[in-house]
Amino acid sequence: MNKWHTMVIPKDHYENIFDMPVEVLHEVMSTLKYVVDLYKEKLGIDAVQIISSNGKVAQQDVFHSHWHIAPRYPNDGQDVNWKLYPEMINEYHDMLKQLGVGKFIDAPIR
């Protein structure tokens, strides 16, 4: 991937985020934060991607939870090209209602 690419992997086996206890997820996130802070403080890296695919359809191909920390550098050729769906903006409030998070209904659409 890139120089300093790091993986964070829980010690116990969890296939993906869906079967991971929230306490373990908190530990993983704390570890991710610790590593990216080291990147910034010791190496001057101030841009990273945190990547974790969960489920076969989401392109998970190693079925043990893990997170990639990928440092990013100008012109590193590792661009992720996300496809945008502007037509879904109109569905935003309905999606929030379906999730039962009505307190966000008045949130601005970006």
Phi, psi and omega in degrees: 000277177214162175301136180080007174306129184229147174244140174248123187228126176297147180295317179277157182279127170223128183299316178200185186298336184291334179251015180266128176298146183300328179297320179292320178299322176299318178297318179299313181296322177296320178293317176303314180298318179301314182294314181293328175294321175297316177308311184291312184292315187267333187241351181074016179278121182236020176216125179219158167245135174254120188234130174210118177264135185230104182106146184304317181295335178271016178071024172288126179236353171244115189266055169219123184309136176198155179235136174263135169250112184247107174299143179241141182232151177305134176058035181278357176073013182254033184299137171261123181257096179279138175273131179265146179235078183300335180293343179280347180304322181292342180267358187303308183295322178295322178296318178297320178297318179298327179280348181076029180246058183303335182297345180261002184302325182274004179296142179294145176272128182253000000 
